[in-house]
Amino acid sequence: MGILGWTYFWVGLTFGIYIFIAWRSRVADTKGFYVAGMGVPPVANGMATGADWMSAASFISMAGLISFLGYAGTYYLLGWTGGYVLLALLLAPYLRKFGKYTVPDFVGDRYYSQSARMVAAACAVFVSFTYVAGQMRGVGIVFSRFLEVDINTGVLIGMCIVFIYAALGGMKGITWTQVAQYCVLIIAYLIPAWAVSYKITGVPIPQIGFGSTIASGQHAGQYLLDTLNVIARDLGFVEYTKAFATQKTNMLNVFMIMFCLMVGTAGLPHVIIRFYTVPKVRDARLSAGWALFFIALLYTTAPAVAAFVRYNMINTLEGKRWEERPAWYTNWSKPGLIAWVDKNGDGVIQYKPGKPFIGRPKWKKGKDGKILTGKWGEPLLANKLTKNENELYIDRDIMVLASPEIGGLPAWVVGLVAAGGLAAALSTAAGLLLVVGSSVSHDLYYRVVNKNATEKQRLLVARIMIGVAVACAGYFGINPPAFVAQVVAFAFGLAASSFFPIIILGIFSTRVNREGAICGMLAGIIFTAIYIIQTKFLGYGNWFLGITPEGIGTIGMLINFIVTIIVTSFTKAPPAEIQQIVENVRIPKGAGAALDH
């Protein structure tokens, strides 16, 4: 059975399991829909949290970014993992003790304001829409290659699947589906990593193979990372392990991106809501620990996968004649995710720094398979190009998915990786869609618009909003503003600038009031959103200290903190009962009682 057959087998099998679980876990009440009835065991919740948090960006795109950027790409890995530790230790237990269904619910009650609740709900919807767009893009990439359809069709298929089990089972169905999806994605990630590590270094453990010598071939006996540095220099790239090598990855910008990803993780509503699904506060801590273990299995493997696929990709393509191109190139060129243009007419594939096309190409091929036109049909300037220019376009998001093919692994492994990529994208998409549905149906419709709404009405509104969210996410999946990991980084910036300061101050300060919270959230997210739109879509440069859009959420967070504290200092303190609630959340009931005697 070939790659297509194995892909249909694995994808069909896993999708059948997901839908069966959603059907068996379908709910008819809001507690089951929003927080799975608060009855999920810690280990299962840890696996579901891992699947919810490790999105298409983690599975598909992160190793691809590291593969292309080298050392500079590790800020995604460090920021996301550090952020989860921050969330697990600093926020999760307190939020679970507060006992509300959603982040807007926490904000509305803690800041005793329907206006604060509405602002928080709007921020949650905005963040979730941005994040889910990256997941739909990942789904489209997987389907376009492995089911041999175009990316748009792949996005539409993914939209239908995720709507079925998100709308049907709510949080209960999503939780148990995510347990299955975690098992699929981690197996699909580790098996090819083990195999490729063994083929290149003779060591089956990727984390050890990453620092080992190459077992055979022209680089036998040389350390893998040293070899990648030499290859990079020879081709004109920055050394693979060199730090802060370009203007976009200077030390300040790297710090801003890492910190933004950290605090953005701690403010993500679809991750925070997972800690409401366990029975007790102690279970929230346990599930956070389990989730960290399950996440570490993938995140400690990703740098090794990035190095392996970089080495194999260059060895199988660069300097090869067109007629010698490997089968994996042909497979991935069909959906337009890799392409070559013979700029100097020598028939040899040359991989160098720089863009090989005018913009990102809209593909049109001649009979020989070569690219004839660039973006929107604009002709390539073949008569003005030199011998040393880059001739190869590679979409960064394909590196992990293509790794088994590039490494020469069997077809069943290739199909399994496709199922893993879909599991990662769909698990996170489902959690995000639930946030959208619950924010609108619970925090806006039930708590603000219609306080007498029945359970049936609230569930109907939630499912309608999930449908709307799926449609919007599908649009941005078809028309993505950037690579998957970059789109997701924008969502983390929006979460960092809106939720993190308000949650931290809401837990650890009794003085912060509703006026400060509302002004802070609005100031932080508006500044961050405007900066991202200006620099990414309107052609502005990185005008604030050279910080890229992926890191500007750190500045938005600081603005949120400053505005919140200043406005709070000039306005009335919260009511005494609110201050007492905050004290009770931070300090267990009865703490210190022994000192009174």
Secondary structure, DSSP 8 states (H G I E B T S, - for coil): --HHHHHHHHHHHHHHHHHHHHHHT--SSHHHHHHGGG---HHHHHHHHHHHHS-HIIIIIHHHHHHHHGGGGHHHHHHHHHHHHHIIIIIHHHHHHHT-SSHHHHHHHHTT-HHHHHHHHHHHHHHHHHHHHHHHHHHHHHHHHHS---HHHHHHHHHHHHHHHHHHHHHHHHHHHHHHHHHHHHHHHHHHHHHHHHHHHS-S-HHHHTTSB--SSTTTTSBHHHHHHHHHHHHT---TT-SS-SGGG-HHHHHHHHHHHHHHHHT-HHHHGGGGSSSSHHHHHHHHHHHHHHHHHHHTTHHHHHHHHHHHHHHHHTT-BGGG--HHHHHHHTTTSEEE--SSSSSB----SS-SSSSS----B-TTS-B-B-GGG-B--GGG--TTS--EEE-GGGHHHHHHHHTT--HHHHHHHHHHHHHHHHHHHHHHHHHHHHIIIIIIIIIII-TT--HHHHHHHHHHHHHHHHHHHHHHHHS-SS-HHHHHHHHHHHHHHHTHHHHHHHHH-SS--HHHHHHHHHHHHHHHHHHHHHHHHS----TTTT--TTTTHHHHHHHHHHHHHHHHHTS----HHHHHHHHHHHS-TTTTGGGG-
